[in-house]
């Protein structure tokens, strides 16, 4: 998505890996607009903090792509994030 001009927020638990991913994206497409924000999906406090920080910046279009998460947990977390945003 960043390669096509979208602003991409990587919501990550491991910020070092997020930085490496952003660097890889920027090597492929230098003007890519990417940033990383911390969230640990095992902690609702960090999910809440992420949602509040995200919304405070007037970035309302949120698409959740959760990788390496079991399907059952993914559904619960997506609903939790959506409810925290309202």
C-alpha positions, -999 to 999 in steps of 0.1 A, spaced: 0 0 0 29 24 8 43 17 -27 10 31 -41 10 64 -21 -9 54 10 2 65 45 10 32 62 11 27 100 27 -5 111 13 -15 145 40 -36 160 51 -52 192 88 -54 181 98 -19 171 132 -30 158 115 -53 133 91 -25 124 120 -2 117 137 -29 95 104 -33 76 101 4 70 137 6 58 130 -23 34 99 -5 20 118 28 16 147 10 -2 121 -2 -27 103 31 -29 120 60 -13 91 84 -10 69 58 8 51 73 37 54 47 66 56 49 104 56 24 132 34 26 164 38 2 193 10 -22 203 11 -56 220 -21 -74 212 -18 -94 244 -23 -62 264 -55 -44 261 -39 -14 277 -14 -11 248 -43 -16 223 -62 12 240 -32 35 240 -26 27 203 -62 34 194 -62 67 213 -29 78 198 -41 68 163 -74 87 166 -58 118 181 -39 122 149 -72 123 129 -63 91 110 -97 74 109 -94 49 80 -81 19 98 -76 -15 81 -65 -43 104 -43 -69 90 -32 -92 118 -4 -116 110 6 -146 131 -25 -145 151 -50 -174 155 -83 -168 137 -104 -168 170 -81 -143 187 -80 -122 156 -118 -117 155 -118 -108 192 -90 -83 189 -104 -66 158 -137 -61 176 -119 -48 207 -99 -23 186 -131 -11 168 -150 -6 201 -121 12 216 -120 36 187 -156 48 194 
